[in-house]
Amino acid sequence: MERTQCLAAHVVGRVLAGRSLDSELTAVWRQQTALSPQQRGAVQDVAYGTLRHLGYVDAAIDRLLSRPLTDLPVRNLLQVTLYQLMHTKAHSYAIVNHAVPAAARLGFPKAQGLVNAVLRNFLRRRDELDAAINATDPGRYSYPQWWIDRVAAEYPDTWREILDAGNARPPLTLRVNRRKIARDDYLEILRLQDIAAHAVGRQGIIIEKPRPVSLLPGFAEGQVSVQDAGAQLAAELLDVADGMRVLDACAAPGGKAAHLLELADIDLTAADIDAQRLQRVTENLTRLSLNAKLLQADAGNAAAWANAGLFDRILADVPCTASGVVRRHPDIKWLRQPDDITAMGQRQTRILDTLWQLLNRGGKLLYATCSVFSEENGRQVEQFMARHADARQIAVSLSAEGLRQSHGQLFPDAAHDGFFYALLEKV
């Protein structure tokens, strides 16, 4: 456990210094090659959980310390061990007894007494602290105050549910490849293997007890892919048909591109600005026995598309704050700043205006984000419509088994992440 605490504290510290959680965990796996799958899982669980509940644990630390703690690695250790005390099944005495030498292992032997005192004081005062911390929004919801204020202003009736959904553990959701197997048939395979699951959306399945994909029947053979139920709506809404020329302009890692190819025999170009991320598209399509033209290109740079021709359908799954998927990426809550929303909006505007020029008359463009902020969603579309007289917005239905939405905005809940969709037709 001591090693888990040290590694998780290191990862959390790097994230709070501005690095992404995924990249830092990858760096740890690269450096710590002797870690078993179980040890990796423990480090990942603690790092993810700490960042999900960081508002609470930081508030607890501030109340338990008599003066600010300048040694950041020690604070990171307190963050992960307080999370462990609150949300894991490990015995409290074991967590504390391992945390004390962990301080020395991190290079701060003089902090061992402090770590011991803070954790034991938390256990003694837990009820008192819990009441005080939960009386504040950042403590209760574990988001920055600006984020809470923005969501509350935009969704006054549901903001609490939206924030709580972002702190839940996400489900393992699969998309069944209908080219290879029917959903009901795959559900039957799962039943015969005693894997509890249920349908969601039109082609989705939620595995009730998440497990490594390598243990899922038919995964290696391309029968299923991992994809959130909300994300699965993108390909369905684009309404592709055999023979169409289709562009997925921000395609990596390739889940939506693959879904489009599963739905119809189309001429698909899958583009992305990042060559390394395009490699993931290749890997995903190869596993599924699907083919597309791959193109490294900036979706917002008109010059990059000078010889691209016109498309019948365009998927613009644009870069965004990812505020709708924080349960899968809890670091986002602490890495994003208010100004990022405006910067993302400007980039989204550039991409929309560029891609619109590539759309055939009578064609459709699906604008998509994984955000809940209206500046990136409804407001972005309203501004686009004001600039383009040849655009008509088509009302979309996001109604499917287990999904809830309002005006193209899919709110995060137990069944899916948060997404926004707007379908635009060139007239």
C-alpha positions as semicolon CSV with decimal commas, in nm:
position;residue;x (nm);y (nm);z (nm)
1;M;0,000;0,000;0,000
2;E;0,287;0,237;0,079
3;R;0,411;0,216;-0,280
4;T;0,058;0,277;-0,411
5;Q;0,028;0,587;-0,194
6;C;0,362;0,724;-0,312
7;L;0,294;0,667;-0,681
8;A;-0,062;0,801;-0,662
9;A;0,061;1,108;-0,473
10;H;0,322;1,166;-0,745
11;V;0,059;1,141;-1,018
12;V;-0,184;1,374;-0,838
13;G;0,095;1,626;-0,784
14;R;0,188;1,622;-1,152
15;V;-0,176;1,671;-1,254
16;L;-0,214;1,969;-1,019
17;A;0,101;2,112;-1,176
18;G;-0,076;2,111;-1,512
19;R;-0,023;1,765;-1,665
20;S;-0,298;1,530;-1,783
21;L;-0,389;1,230;-1,570
22;D;-0,363;0,982;-1,856
23;S;-0,017;1,102;-1,958
24;E;0,114;1,086;-1,603
25;L;-0,020;0,737;-1,541
26;T;0,137;0,626;-1,870
27;A;0,470;0,773;-1,756
28;V;0,448;0,578;-1,429
29;W;0,375;0,251;-1,613
30;R;0,675;0,317;-1,837
31;Q;0,905;0,383;-1,542
32;Q;0,767;0,119;-1,304
33;T;0,777;-0,185;-1,529
34;A;0,767;-0,431;-1,238
35;L;0,420;-0,323;-1,127
36;S;0,163;-0,602;-1,148
37;P;-0,177;-0,541;-1,310
38;Q;-0,327;-0,534;-0,960
39;Q;-0,075;-0,272;-0,845
40;R;-0,140;-0,061;-1,153
41;G;-0,510;-0,085;-1,087
42;A;-0,464;0,028;-0,727
43;V;-0,253;0,331;-0,823
44;Q;-0,500;0,429;-1,094
45;D;-0,799;0,389;-0,865
46;V;-0,648;0,605;-0,592
47;A;-0,532;0,876;-0,834
48;Y;-0,868;0,892;-1,010
49;G;-1,061;0,887;-0,684
50;T;-0,850;1,158;-0,525
51;L;-0,908;1,391;-0,821
52;R;-1,281;1,317;-0,821
53;H;-1,307;1,420;-0,456
54;L;-1,026;1,676;-0,443
55;G;-1,250;1,962;-0,332
56;Y;-1,347;1,772;-0,020
57;V;-1,000;1,641;0,068
58;D;-0,840;1,983;0,017
59;A;-1,101;2,140;0,243
60;A;-1,029;1,874;0,506
61;I;-0,653;1,933;0,487
62;D;-0,697;2,309;0,524
63;R;-0,909;2,256;0,836
64;L;-0,667;2,005;0,987
65;L;-0,349;2,209;0,941
66;S;-0,263;2,501;1,166
67;R;-0,062;2,668;0,888
68;P;-0,020;2,620;0,510
69;L;0,185;2,321;0,401
70;T;0,467;2,429;0,170
71;D;0,597;2,081;0,088
72;L;0,362;1,994;-0,197
73;P;0,452;1,621;-0,216
74;V;0,346;1,588;0,148
75;R;0,017;1,759;0,071
76;N;-0,031;1,522;-0,225
77;L;0,027;1,227;0,010
78;L;-0,235;1,364;0,248
79;Q;-0,475;1,408;-0,044
80;V;-0,452;1,046;-0,156
81;T;-0,456;0,899;0,194
82;L;-0,758;1,105;0,300
83;Y;-0,933;0,979;-0,012
84;Q;-0,842;0,626;0,092
85;L;-0,984;0,679;0,441
86;M;-1,308;0,816;0,297
87;H;-1,379;0,599;-0,004
88;T;-1,189;0,270;0,003
89;K;-1,243;-0,054;0,191
90;A;-0,890;-0,064;0,333
91;H;-0,867;-0,056;0,711
92;S;-0,797;0,292;0,845
93;Y;-0,508;0,171;1,062
94;A;-0,339;0,018;0,757
95;I;-0,380;0,338;0,555
96;V;-0,228;0,549;0,831
97;N;0,051;0,303;0,917
98;H;0,164;0,293;0,552
99;A;0,126;0,667;0,498
100;V;0,378;0,754;0,768
101;P;0,678;0,575;0,609
102;A;0,549;0,686;0,268
103;A;0,635;1,043;0,369
104;A;0,996;0,938;0,422
105;R;0,995;0,744;0,098
106;L;0,890;1,063;-0,081
107;G;1,194;1,240;0,069
108;F;1,029;1,410;0,369
109;P;1,116;1,207;0,680
110;K;1,053;1,504;0,908
111;A;0,688;1,509;0,788
112;Q;0,609;1,162;0,923
113;G;0,474;1,298;1,251
114;L;0,263;1,555;1,070
115;V;0,112;1,294;0,837
116;N;0,031;1,067;1,130
117;A;-0,126;1,351;1,328
118;V;-0,337;1,486;1,041
119;L;-0,479;1,147;0,942
120;R;-0,558;1,043;1,299
121;N;-0,713;1,381;1,372
122;F;-0,932;1,338;1,063
123;L;-1,056;1,003;1,193
124;R;-1,139;1,155;1,532
125;R;-1,313;1,462;1,389
126;R;-1,467;1,307;1,080
127;D;-1,832;1,378;1,159
128;E;-1,758;1,739;1,253
129;L;-1,545;1,794;0,942
130;D;-1,796;1,626;0,717
131;A;-2,073;1,863;0,825
132;A;-1,856;2,173;0,784
133;I;-1,712;2,076;0,445
134;N;-2,042;1,967;0,295
135;A;-2,188;2,303;0,389
136;T;-1,971;2,459;0,115
137;D;-2,026;2,398;-0,257
138;P;-1,659;2,326;-0,347
139;G;-1,641;2,079;-0,059
140;R;-1,977;1,917;-0,125
141;Y;-1,939;1,884;-0,503
142;S;-1,558;1,883;-0,549
143;Y;-1,544;2,132;-0,836
144;P;-1,384;2,476;-0,858
145;Q;-1,626;2,749;-0,751
146;W;-1,632;2,907;-1,099
147;W;-1,738;2,576;-1,252
148;I;-2,017;2,529;-0,998
149;D;-2,140;2,885;-1,054
150;R;-2,149;2,844;-1,431
151;V;-2,338;2,513;-1,428
152;A;-2,582;2,644;-1,166
153;A;-2,651;2,955;-1,375
154;E;-2,709;2,758;-1,696
155;Y;-2,910;2,474;-1,542
156;P;-3,080;2,612;-1,228
157;D;-3,311;2,310;-1,192
158;T;-3,060;2,029;-1,249
159;W;-2,714;2,163;-1,166
160;R;-2,672;1,947;-0,856
161;E;-2,751;1,628;-1,048
162;I;-2,511;1,727;-1,328
163;L;-2,226;1,787;-1,084
164;D;-2,293;1,468;-0,891
165;A;-2,299;1,266;-1,214
166;G;-1,952;1,399;-1,295
167;N;-1,817;1,249;-0,972
168;A;-1,963;0,902;-1,024
169;R;-1,764;0,606;-1,150
170;P;-1,839;0,565;-1,520
171;P;-1,987;0,242;-1,651
172;L;-1,819;0,012;-1,899
173;T;-2,032;0,061;-2,209
174;L;-1,995;-0,134;-2,532
175;R;-2,111;-0,068;-2,886
176;V;-2,209;-0,385;-3,067
177;N;-2,072;-0,409;-3,422
178;R;-2,385;-0,495;-3,612
179;R;-2,179;-0,607;-3,913
180;K;-2,063;-0,902;-3,704
181;I;-2,334;-0,976;-3,446
182;A;-2,679;-0,862;-3,333
183;R;-2,704;-0,696;-2,993
184;D;-2,949;-0,954;-2,858
185;D;-2,716;-1,233;-2,965
186;Y;-2,422;-1,071;-2,789
187;L;-2,630;-1,019;-2,475
188;E;-2,707;-1,391;-2,482
189;I;-2,334;-1,472;-2,504
190;L;-2,275;-1,255;-2,200
191;R;-2,558;-1,426;-2,014
192;L;-2,416;-1,770;-2,085
193;Q;-2,081;-1,653;-1,943
194;D;-2,250;-1,508;-1,631
195;I;-2,157;-1,152;-1,725
196;A;-2,440;-0,928;-1,607
197;A;-2,530;-0,663;-1,864
198;H;-2,820;-0,463;-2,002
199;A;-2,905;-0,270;-2,318
200;V;-2,868;0,107;-2,350
201;G;-2,941;0,323;-2,654
202;R;-2,978;0,150;-2,992
203;Q;-2,660;-0,059;-3,009
204;G;-2,513;-0,019;-2,664
205;I;-2,462;-0,255;-2,373
206;I;-2,359;-0,164;-2,018
207;I;-2,149;-0,424;-1,837
208;E;-2,269;-0,408;-1,479
209;K;-1,933;-0,506;-1,328
210;P;-1,651;-0,349;-1,534
211;R;-1,364;-0,577;-1,635
212;P;-1,062;-0,563;-1,868
213;V;-1,172;-0,560;-2,232
214;S;-0,939;-0,853;-2,296
215;L;-1,179;-1,064;-2,092
216;L;-1,485;-0,967;-2,297
217;P;-1,603;-1,230;-2,546
218;G;-1,549;-1,130;-2,906
219;F;-1,361;-0,808;-2,833
220;A;-1,042;-0,912;-3,009
221;E;-1,253;-1,028;-3,305
222;G;-1,421;-0,688;-3,337
223;Q;-1,769;-0,786;-3,223
224;V;-1,780;-0,497;-2,974
225;S;-1,602;-0,172;-2,899
226;V;-1,587;0,040;-2,586
227;Q;-1,789;0,357;-2,638
228;D;-2,013;0,562;-2,411
229;A;-2,384;0,544;-2,488
230;G;-2,399;0,919;-2,544
231;A;-2,109;0,909;-2,788
232;Q;-2,283;0,635;-2,986
233;L;-2,553;0,882;-3,089
234;A;-2,316;1,076;-3,317
235;A;-2,298;0,823;-3,600
236;E;-2,667;0,749;-3,573
237;L;-2,768;1,115;-3,597
238;L;-2,552;1,176;-3,904
239;D;-2,785;0,951;-4,105
240;V;-2,532;0,798;-4,344
241;A;-2,625;0,575;-4,637
242;D;-2,436;0,350;-4,876
243;G;-2,221;0,534;-5,128
244;M;-2,199;0,864;-4,940
245;R;-1,877;1,057;-4,914
246;V;-1,827;1,126;-4,544
247;L;-1,571;1,324;-4,341
248;D;-1,495;1,269;-3,974
249;A;-1,292;1,585;-3,926
250;C;-1,164;1,530;-3,569
251;A;-1,159;1,153;-3,575
252;A;-0,911;1,030;-3,312
253;P;-0,923;0,788;-3,141
254;G;-1,167;0,654;-3,401
255;G;-1,474;0,531;-3,215
256;K;-1,722;0,743;-3,406
257;A;-1,546;0,679;-3,739
258;A;-1,571;0,306;-3,681
259;H;-1,937;0,335;-3,589
260;L;-2,009;0,522;-3,914
261;L;-1,845;0,241;-4,111
262;E;-2,046;-0,018;-3,920
263;L;-2,369;0,156;-4,020
264;A;-2,319;0,184;-4,397
265;D;-2,082;0,124;-4,689
266;I;-1,947;0,477;-4,715
267;D;-1,638;0,646;-4,852
268;L;-1,497;0,776;-4,523
269;T;-1,211;1,017;-4,466
270;A;-1,097;1,017;-4,103
271;A;-0,888;1,324;-4,024
272;D;-0,707;1,452;-3,718
273;I;-0,448;1,716;-3,647
274;D;-0,230;1,475;-3,446
275;A;-0,039;1,203;-3,632
276;Q;0,008;0,991;-3,319
277;R;-0,363;1,002;-3,243
278;L;-0,434;0,900;-3,602
279;Q;-0,239;0,582;-3,532
280;R;-0,504;0,494;-3,273
281;V;-0,768;0,533;-3,544
282;T;-0,575;0,283;-3,756
283;E;-0,553;0,037;-3,468
284;N;-0,925;0,059;-3,393
285;L;-1,029;0,018;-3,756
286;T;-0,791;-0,275;-3,803
287;R;-0,938;-0,464;-3,508
288;L;-1,285;-0,411;-3,653
289;S;-1,182;-0,505;-4,010
290;L;-1,288;-0,161;-4,137
291;N;-1,121;0,077;-4,380
292;A;-1,104;0,455;-4,419
293;K;-0,880;0,715;-4,576
294;L;-0,666;0,868;-4,302
295;L;-0,559;1,230;-4,326
296;Q;-0,351;1,445;-4,094
297;A;-0,510;1,788;-4,113
298;D;-0,622;2,079;-3,896
299;A;-1,001;2,093;-3,927
300;G;-0,995;2,470;-3,879
301;N;-0,731;2,547;-4,143
302;A;-0,897;2,613;-4,478
303;A;-0,569;2,568;-4,668
304;A;-0,544;2,208;-4,550
305;W;-0,867;2,125;-4,735
306;A;-0,797;2,297;-5,066
307;N;-0,805;1,970;-5,261
308;A;-1,042;1,773;-5,041
309;G;-1,355;1,809;-5,255
310;L;-1,708;1,809;-5,114
311;F;-1,874;1,568;-4,873
312;D;-2,232;1,448;-4,827
313;R;-2,194;1,419;-4,452
314;I;-1,949;1,577;-4,207
315;L;-1,897;1,491;-3,843
316;A;-1,747;1,783;-3,650
317;D;-1,672;1,635;-3,310
318;V;-1,482;1,946;-3,214
319;P;-1,221;2,003;-2,942
320;C;-1,393;2,130;-2,628
321;T;-1,353;2,166;-2,253
322;A;-1,474;1,805;-2,209
323;S;-1,688;1,924;-1,917
324;G;-1,941;1,648;-1,990
325;V;-1,694;1,361;-1,941
326;V;-1,524;1,457;-1,613
327;R;-1,621;1,129;-1,448
328;R;-1,386;0,957;-1,697
329;H;-1,128;1,237;-1,678
330;P;-1,149;1,395;-1,331
331;D;-0,830;1,593;-1,390
332;I;-1,028;1,816;-1,627
333;K;-1,203;1,981;-1,333
334;W;-0,872;2,109;-1,197
335;L;-0,689;2,174;-1,526
336;R;-0,956;2,389;-1,692
337;Q;-0,980;2,764;-1,637
338;P;-1,272;2,997;-1,719
339;D;-1,080;3,151;-2,010
340;D;-1,049;2,806;-2,169
341;I;-1,419;2,812;-2,258
342;T;-1,378;3,128;-2,464
343;A;-1,062;2,997;-2,630
344;M;-1,233;2,669;-2,717
345;G;-1,530;2,860;-2,855
346;Q;-1,307;3,056;-3,092
347;R;-1,145;2,736;-3,215
348;Q;-1,486;2,572;-3,262
349;T;-1,603;2,870;-3,467
350;R;-1,303;2,838;-3,699
351;I;-1,364;2,466;-3,747
352;L;-1,734;2,507;-3,816
353;D;-1,685;2,781;-4,074
354;T;-1,407;2,586;-4,248
355;L;-1,593;2,257;-4,265
356;W;-1,913;2,420;-4,385
357;Q;-1,735;2,506;-4,709
358;L;-1,668;2,135;-4,764
359;L;-2,032;2,029;-4,745
360;N;-2,241;1,953;-5,052
361;R;-2,568;2,139;-5,093
362;G;-2,832;1,918;-4,935
363;G;-2,564;1,760;-4,717
364;K;-2,561;1,747;-4,338
365;L;-2,304;1,842;-4,078
366;L;-2,329;1,717;-3,722
367;Y;-2,174;1,951;-3,466
368;A;-2,081;1,760;-3,152
369;T;-1,911;1,831;-2,820
370;C;-1,868;1,644;-2,493
371;S;-1,938;1,963;-2,301
372;V;-2,222;2,094;-2,084
373;F;-2,126;2,461;-2,121
374;S;-2,370;2,650;-2,346
375;E;-2,096;2,877;-2,485
376;E;-1,958;2,573;-2,664
377;N;-2,297;2,430;-2,753
378;G;-2,625;2,607;-2,814
379;R;-2,469;2,953;-2,823
380;Q;-2,205;2,837;-3,072
381;V;-2,476;2,702;-3,303
382;E;-2,687;3,017;-3,275
383;Q;-2,391;3,229;-3,381
384;F;-2,316;2,993;-3,669
385;M;-2,672;3,016;-3,796
386;A;-2,653;3,395;-3,786
387;R;-2,340;3,386;-4,006
388;H;-2,465;3,133;-4,261
389;A;-2,789;3,201;-4,443
390;D;-2,758;2,867;-4,625
391;A;-2,782;2,666;-4,303
392;R;-3,090;2,503;-4,157
393;Q;-3,089;2,332;-3,819
394;I;-3,270;1,999;-3,807
395;A;-3,428;1,902;-3,477
396;V;-3,265;1,587;-3,338
397;S;-3,416;1,320;-3,120
398;L;-3,184;1,174;-2,862
399;S;-3,454;0,952;-2,720
400;A;-3,341;0,596;-2,686
401;E;-3,337;0,339;-2,413
402;G;-3,182;0,487;-2,099
403;L;-3,098;0,833;-2,241
404;R;-3,227;1,175;-2,135
405;Q;-3,173;1,505;-2,312
406;S;-3,298;1,857;-2,370
407;H;-3,266;2,050;-2,699
408;G;-2,968;1,851;-2,820
409;Q;-2,796;1,858;-2,480
410;L;-2,745;1,514;-2,331
411;F;-2,701;1,552;-1,958
412;P;-2,458;1,318;-1,782
413;D;-2,615;1,052;-1,566
414;A;-2,562;0,690;-1,463
415;A;-2,613;0,564;-1,820
416;H;-2,399;0,804;-2,021
417;D;-2,168;1,105;-2,029
418;G;-2,268;1,459;-2,122
419;F;-2,281;1,549;-2,493
420;F;-2,427;1,812;-2,722
421;Y;-2,545;1,755;-3,080
422;A;-2,671;1,993;-3,348
423;L;-2,755;1,870;-3,699
424;L;-2,712;2,133;-3,972
425;E;-2,824;2,103;-4,334
426;K;-2,690;2,310;-4,623
427;V;-2,986;2,447;-4,823
